[in-house]
Amino acid sequence: MPLMRLLIGLLVLAVIAAAAIWYAWRPVEVSVVSPTRGDAAEIVYASGVVEPRRWAKVTPLVRERIVEQCDCEGSSVEKGDVLARLDTGEAEAALAELEARLSLAQGELRRLSVLAERNATSRQAVDRAQSEVSQLEALVAGQKARLESYVLRAPSAGVVLRQDGEVGEVADLGTVLFWVGDPSPLIVVANVNEEDIPRVEPGQRALLSSDAFRGQQLEAVVDSITPKGDPVSKTYRVRFRLPEDTPLMIGMSVDVNIIVGVSQDALLVPSVAVEGNRTFVVEEGEARLREVEIGIRGTEDVEVLSGLQENARVVSPYPQDLEDGARVTVSAEDR
């Protein structure tokens, strides 16, 4: 019996060892693809907003209640047209007080001037009165100019693209109450990362996508690049010229793909099949690691300049745990 148990134990160990050897040497299943020929495009991505080429924001310079506002959204206006008025009650009261003080000061100046002619007062008293009159005249002029800021006017001729705020609301400083500009031509204003901006130039073609027009190909052209970038966000503002018949509307957000380079009839493999400049190919049942020279890297495909034959069977996606020379079996092949 002990001998029988020993034999059974050795048999079990042999089976386990055989299974381990088979598991270690079994072929690894991989899927392969064949390289294709096509155009490779080098893309710089950005996100932007549709804006008019010429427009301006109208904001209050003082914090006060709105007492009058035009109903002019979508209407044409001329430069200087009144768009809204703010409550001037406190400002006018302050002006009336200054004017009353000025009137008294002017009367005192006249009285002292008459006395000075009779040598009944000093010249210094007249000069002090004159100085006070001059100061009050300046304050009155400043308050009158300040009252003009209670009237919001169109900064230029155009269309009121949008208006916010209601009569009775308090308009805070910096709150945009009106957008005035030309509804066409339109541009896209986008921010491009500083590491990509050296590759962007005016005249380059850009493809746009918008949630409002899913599946529709929209185009634009790089129009201008701001000379100074934002050191905080590390981006540069780029403007894109839209065609006259664009369906995009002011305020829409778009994804921008700037085509900075195109290689025609390029040898392409899926991006997921390449890691750095390495890829695997299947040859005679084994996986072989290949160093390749990469050109344009697209979102889906990469251009292979050298190191890969057109009839190669490329492992895709790139196998992270596969070793060079490992035995493989192809589970799926895409030609």
C-alpha positions as CSV (number, residue, x, y, z in Angstrom):
1,M,0.0,0.0,0.0
2,P,2.7,2.5,0.8
3,L,4.3,1.7,-2.6
4,M,0.9,2.2,-4.3
5,R,0.5,5.6,-2.7
6,L,4.0,6.6,-3.7
7,L,3.3,5.7,-7.3
8,I,0.0,7.6,-7.3
9,G,1.8,10.7,-5.8
10,L,4.5,10.5,-8.5
11,L,1.9,10.2,-11.2
12,V,0.0,13.3,-9.9
13,L,3.3,15.2,-9.8
14,A,4.1,14.1,-13.3
15,V,0.6,15.3,-14.6
16,I,1.0,18.6,-12.8
17,A,4.5,19.1,-14.3
18,A,3.3,18.2,-17.8
19,A,0.4,20.7,-17.4
20,A,2.8,23.4,-16.2
21,I,5.2,22.7,-19.2
22,W,2.3,22.8,-21.6
23,Y,1.0,26.1,-20.1
24,A,4.4,27.6,-20.2
25,W,5.0,26.6,-23.8
26,R,1.5,27.0,-25.2
27,P,1.1,29.5,-28.1
28,V,-0.2,32.9,-27.1
29,E,-3.3,34.0,-29.0
30,V,-3.0,37.3,-30.9
31,S,-4.9,39.2,-33.5
32,V,-3.0,40.7,-36.5
33,V,-3.6,43.3,-39.1
34,S,-2.0,44.1,-42.4
35,P,-0.5,47.6,-43.1
36,T,-2.6,49.7,-45.5
37,R,-1.8,52.5,-47.9
38,G,-3.5,55.9,-47.4
39,D,-3.1,59.6,-46.6
40,A,-1.8,60.4,-43.1
41,A,-2.7,63.7,-41.6
42,E,-0.9,65.4,-38.7
43,I,-3.5,67.0,-36.5
44,V,-3.3,69.7,-33.8
45,Y,-6.4,69.7,-31.6
46,A,-8.1,72.7,-30.0
47,S,-11.5,73.7,-28.7
48,G,-13.1,77.0,-29.6
49,V,-16.2,79.2,-29.8
50,V,-17.9,80.8,-32.7
51,E,-17.8,84.7,-32.6
52,P,-18.3,87.6,-34.9
53,R,-15.2,89.1,-36.4
54,R,-16.3,92.6,-35.2
55,W,-18.2,93.0,-32.0
56,A,-18.0,94.7,-28.6
57,K,-19.5,94.2,-25.1
58,V,-21.4,96.9,-23.4
59,T,-20.9,97.0,-19.6
60,P,-21.9,99.6,-16.9
61,L,-19.1,101.7,-15.4
62,V,-21.1,102.2,-12.2
63,R,-23.2,99.9,-10.0
64,E,-26.7,101.2,-10.2
65,R,-30.3,100.1,-10.9
66,I,-31.6,99.8,-14.6
67,V,-34.4,102.3,-15.1
68,E,-34.7,102.1,-18.9
69,Q,-33.7,99.5,-21.5
70,C,-34.3,99.2,-25.2
71,D,-36.1,96.2,-26.7
72,C,-33.6,95.9,-29.5
73,E,-32.1,92.4,-29.4
74,G,-31.6,91.4,-33.0
75,S,-32.1,95.0,-34.2
76,S,-29.7,97.3,-36.0
77,V,-28.3,100.2,-34.1
78,E,-26.1,103.2,-34.9
79,K,-23.0,104.3,-33.0
80,G,-24.1,106.3,-30.0
81,D,-27.7,105.0,-29.8
82,V,-29.0,104.7,-26.3
83,L,-29.3,101.1,-25.2
84,A,-30.1,101.5,-21.5
85,R,-30.2,104.1,-18.7
86,L,-29.3,103.7,-15.0
87,D,-30.8,105.4,-12.0
88,T,-29.1,108.9,-11.7
89,G,-30.9,110.0,-8.5
90,E,-27.9,109.9,-6.2
91,A,-25.6,111.2,-8.8
92,E,-27.8,114.2,-9.7
93,A,-28.3,115.0,-6.0
94,A,-24.5,115.1,-5.6
95,L,-24.2,117.3,-8.7
96,A,-26.9,119.7,-7.2
97,E,-24.9,120.0,-4.0
98,L,-21.7,120.7,-5.8
99,E,-23.4,123.4,-8.0
100,A,-24.8,125.0,-4.9
101,R,-21.4,125.1,-3.3
102,L,-19.9,126.5,-6.5
103,S,-22.5,129.3,-6.6
104,L,-21.7,130.3,-3.0
105,A,-18.0,130.2,-3.7
106,Q,-18.4,132.3,-6.8
107,G,-20.4,134.9,-4.8
108,E,-17.7,134.9,-2.1
109,L,-15.0,135.4,-4.8
110,R,-16.9,138.4,-6.2
111,R,-17.3,140.0,-2.8
112,L,-13.6,139.6,-2.0
113,S,-12.6,140.9,-5.4
114,V,-14.6,144.1,-4.7
115,L,-13.0,144.5,-1.2
116,A,-9.6,143.9,-2.7
117,E,-10.1,146.8,-5.1
118,R,-10.9,149.0,-2.1
119,N,-7.9,147.6,-0.3
120,A,-10.3,146.2,2.4
121,T,-8.9,142.7,2.2
122,S,-5.7,140.9,1.3
123,R,-4.8,139.5,-2.1
124,Q,-4.2,136.1,-0.4
125,A,-7.9,135.9,0.6
126,V,-8.9,136.5,-3.1
127,D,-6.5,133.8,-4.3
128,R,-7.9,131.3,-1.8
129,A,-11.4,132.1,-2.9
130,Q,-10.4,131.7,-6.5
131,S,-8.7,128.3,-5.8
132,E,-11.9,127.1,-4.1
133,V,-14.0,128.1,-7.1
134,S,-11.6,126.3,-9.5
135,Q,-11.7,123.1,-7.4
136,L,-15.5,123.2,-7.3
137,E,-15.7,123.8,-11.0
138,A,-13.6,120.8,-11.6
139,L,-15.7,118.7,-9.3
140,V,-18.9,119.8,-11.1
141,A,-17.4,119.0,-14.5
142,G,-16.3,115.6,-13.3
143,Q,-19.7,114.8,-11.8
144,K,-21.4,115.8,-15.1
145,A,-19.1,113.5,-17.0
146,R,-19.8,110.8,-14.5
147,L,-23.5,111.2,-15.2
148,E,-22.9,110.5,-18.8
149,S,-21.7,107.0,-17.8
150,Y,-25.2,106.3,-16.5
151,V,-26.3,106.1,-20.1
152,L,-25.2,103.0,-22.0
153,R,-24.7,103.6,-25.7
154,A,-23.9,101.5,-28.7
155,P,-20.1,101.6,-29.2
156,S,-20.4,101.1,-32.9
157,A,-22.9,100.5,-35.7
158,G,-24.1,96.9,-35.9
159,V,-26.7,94.5,-34.6
160,V,-27.6,93.9,-30.9
161,L,-26.6,90.2,-30.9
162,R,-27.8,89.7,-27.3
163,Q,-29.1,91.7,-24.4
164,D,-29.3,90.8,-20.7
165,G,-30.7,92.4,-17.6
166,E,-34.2,93.8,-16.9
167,V,-35.5,97.1,-15.8
168,G,-35.4,97.2,-12.0
169,E,-32.3,95.0,-11.7
170,V,-29.1,96.3,-10.3
171,A,-26.3,96.2,-12.9
172,D,-23.0,95.3,-11.3
173,L,-19.7,96.5,-12.6
174,G,-18.4,94.3,-15.4
175,T,-21.8,92.7,-16.1
176,V,-22.3,92.5,-19.9
177,L,-25.7,93.9,-20.7
178,F,-25.3,94.1,-24.5
179,W,-23.3,92.4,-27.3
180,V,-23.2,94.7,-30.3
181,G,-21.5,93.6,-33.6
182,D,-21.8,92.4,-37.1
183,P,-23.5,88.9,-37.4
184,S,-21.2,88.1,-40.3
185,P,-18.5,87.2,-41.1
186,L,-18.0,84.7,-38.4
187,I,-14.8,83.3,-36.9
188,V,-13.8,80.6,-34.4
189,V,-11.6,81.6,-31.5
190,A,-9.7,78.7,-30.0
191,N,-6.8,78.2,-27.6
192,V,-3.9,76.0,-28.8
193,N,-1.3,74.6,-26.4
194,E,2.1,76.2,-26.5
195,E,3.9,73.0,-27.5
196,D,1.7,72.8,-30.6
197,I,1.6,76.4,-31.7
198,P,5.0,76.3,-33.6
199,R,3.3,73.9,-36.1
200,V,0.3,76.2,-36.7
201,E,0.4,78.8,-39.5
202,P,-2.1,81.1,-41.2
203,G,-3.7,79.5,-44.2
204,Q,-3.8,75.9,-42.8
205,R,-7.0,74.0,-43.2
206,A,-9.0,73.0,-40.1
207,L,-11.8,70.5,-39.7
208,L,-14.6,71.3,-37.2
209,S,-17.1,69.2,-35.3
210,S,-20.1,70.5,-33.4
211,D,-22.7,68.8,-31.3
212,A,-25.3,70.9,-33.2
213,F,-24.3,69.3,-36.6
214,R,-23.3,65.8,-35.8
215,G,-21.8,63.9,-38.7
216,Q,-21.5,67.0,-40.8
217,Q,-18.0,68.0,-42.0
218,L,-17.4,71.7,-41.3
219,E,-14.3,73.5,-42.4
220,A,-12.3,76.7,-41.5
221,V,-8.9,78.2,-42.3
222,V,-6.4,79.5,-39.8
223,D,-6.7,83.3,-40.0
224,S,-4.4,84.7,-37.3
225,I,-2.4,83.8,-34.2
226,T,-2.1,86.1,-31.2
227,P,1.6,87.2,-30.8
228,K,1.5,86.8,-27.0
229,G,0.4,83.6,-25.3
230,D,-1.1,83.1,-21.8
231,P,1.6,82.1,-19.4
232,V,-0.9,80.7,-16.9
233,S,-2.9,78.4,-19.2
234,K,0.1,78.0,-21.6
235,T,-2.0,78.6,-24.6
236,Y,-2.1,80.9,-27.6
237,R,-5.3,82.3,-29.1
238,V,-5.9,81.3,-32.7
239,R,-8.6,82.7,-35.0
240,F,-10.1,80.6,-37.8
241,R,-12.0,82.1,-40.7
242,L,-15.3,80.4,-41.5
243,P,-16.9,80.3,-44.9
244,E,-19.9,82.6,-45.6
245,D,-22.3,79.7,-45.8
246,T,-21.3,78.0,-42.5
247,P,-24.3,76.7,-40.5
248,L,-22.5,77.5,-37.3
249,M,-24.1,80.2,-35.1
250,I,-22.6,82.8,-32.7
251,G,-21.8,81.2,-29.3
252,M,-21.6,77.6,-30.5
253,S,-18.7,75.5,-29.2
254,V,-16.7,73.5,-31.6
255,D,-13.8,71.0,-31.7
256,V,-11.0,72.1,-34.0
257,N,-8.6,69.8,-35.8
258,I,-5.9,71.8,-37.6
259,I,-4.2,69.9,-40.4
260,V,-0.5,70.8,-40.1
261,G,0.8,68.1,-42.4
262,V,-0.3,65.5,-44.9
263,S,1.6,62.5,-46.2
264,Q,0.0,60.9,-49.3
265,D,0.1,57.1,-50.0
266,A,1.7,56.4,-46.7
267,L,2.1,53.0,-45.1
268,L,-0.3,52.9,-42.2
269,V,-0.8,50.7,-39.2
270,P,-3.2,51.2,-36.2
271,S,-2.0,53.5,-33.5
272,V,-2.8,50.8,-30.9
273,A,-0.3,48.4,-32.6
274,V,2.7,50.7,-31.9
275,E,4.3,51.6,-28.6
276,G,7.0,54.3,-29.0
277,N,8.8,53.1,-32.1
278,R,8.3,49.3,-31.6
279,T,5.7,46.9,-32.9
280,F,5.3,43.1,-33.1
281,V,4.9,41.0,-36.3
282,V,4.1,37.4,-36.6
283,E,6.6,35.3,-38.6
284,E,6.5,31.5,-38.8
285,G,4.3,31.2,-35.7
286,E,6.5,33.4,-33.6
287,A,6.2,37.1,-32.4
288,R,9.1,39.2,-33.6
289,L,9.8,42.7,-32.1
290,R,10.5,45.3,-34.8
291,E,12.0,48.8,-34.4
292,V,10.2,51.1,-36.9
293,E,10.6,54.7,-37.9
294,I,7.4,56.6,-37.3
295,G,6.2,59.6,-39.3
296,I,2.9,61.2,-38.8
297,R,1.0,60.0,-35.7
298,G,-2.8,60.3,-36.2
299,T,-5.6,59.6,-33.8
300,E,-6.3,56.2,-35.4
301,D,-3.3,55.3,-37.6
302,V,0.4,56.0,-37.6
303,E,2.7,56.4,-40.6
304,V,5.6,53.9,-40.8
305,L,8.5,55.3,-42.8
306,S,10.8,52.2,-42.5
307,G,11.3,48.9,-40.7
308,L,8.1,47.2,-41.8
309,Q,7.1,45.3,-44.9
310,E,3.8,45.9,-46.6
311,N,2.9,42.2,-46.3
312,A,3.8,42.1,-42.6
313,R,1.3,40.6,-40.1
314,V,1.3,43.2,-37.3
315,V,0.1,42.3,-33.9
316,S,-2.7,44.6,-32.8
317,P,-3.2,45.8,-30.2
318,Y,0.4,46.0,-29.0
319,P,0.9,43.1,-26.5
320,Q,2.5,44.4,-23.3
321,D,3.5,41.0,-21.8
322,L,4.7,39.3,-25.0
323,E,8.4,38.5,-25.4
324,D,10.4,38.6,-28.6
325,G,10.4,35.1,-30.1
326,A,7.3,33.9,-28.2
327,R,5.2,31.2,-29.9
328,V,1.8,32.6,-31.0
329,T,-1.3,31.6,-32.7
330,V,-3.5,34.0,-34.7
331,S,-7.0,34.2,-33.4
332,A,-8.2,37.0,-35.8
333,E,-6.7,38.5,-38.9
334,D,-7.8,41.8,-40.5
335,R,-6.7,42.5,-44.0
